[in-house]
Amino acid sequence: MILLPLQLQNLYASNQPDLEFDKSLAFEHLEKYDQLSPLLPGSEKSQDFLKYTKKTLENSLWTVEIQSWEHASPQVTLNNLIARKASQEGNSKGIIILGAHYDARIWADKDPEVNKRKDPVPGINDGGSGVVVLLELARILSIPEGYEVWIILFDAEDQGGISGWKGGQSGWIIGSTYFVKNLSDSDKNRMKLVLILDIVGDYNLNLHKERSSDTQQTNKIWELANELGYDENFLDQTGSSIIDDHRPFIDAGIPAVDIIQQRSKDGYDFFRWHHTTNDTIENVDRESLSKVGRTMEYYLETLELDPMSSKLILSFLIVSGVIVLSITLVFVFRKKIVQKNV
Ligand SMILES: [Zn+2]
């Protein structure tokens, strides 16, 4: 550690954005998720967690709705939670969606111990991590001017490839597919961007850019993460296309970004404990939650979805200023010549 003179420390501090994301509070939500886990679709524990999140979000002045429906295969009641909040200046610029799945996989089919493969996955990283980052963001976020933000917790993202589970895309992403299918045209047309968080709590967080995500906004998020010093976690490399809750939105023509760990630093698909009974709270790092949460906070609070239009306005203002100044100068100069001649 090097001790910098106070002035230098202040200079460094003043260059850092003032971010409020609190990793301890995010982790407290994760402890609640852990107490109730596994949150299997249609379970009472799942209902209890939704009650907890609804209350948490309402305390931060979000308007919360539960979207429930009967799924056919298997027959189970599923629930998406939708929380809405508009900026003080209104919502004329449209809707931004922040989403994560909260369900845990019913079978730990990648468990190294064969006799545990029909046990449920606790889902603390694959399920809980994205959710708790959104819950802490909900507490501190200043809604970008002119926008409305919807936080959505999707049910039944993670049941793909399990016998009896149909719908969505081969049993995956059932909740987000249902949500997009049931959007009104007017809401759909107002959706400007979707950001999905999934598997963001690994020790040694290792994020590649997801291939089917909106390139411009992904690059912007990665740039800001770099600015915050997280370049070892947000890698400047494109990974693969993932089936995740951003897909139904992309298919509906809405730009979306999926922030998901696709490979661990030691080479496992997603993370070492993916779809095993070891996806537990001991294997989630609050620093990783903090890095993703702070990057999201920084990105949303400096949001510029249409940089061309603001550049055009700036150019217009500069050109108009120059024209007005030139006319004024010509006028003043001519007046002086006329005065001299008189
Ligand atoms: Zn999963």
Residues whose N, C-alpha, C, O or C-beta is under 5 A from the ligand:
A	BS01	ZN	D126 D158
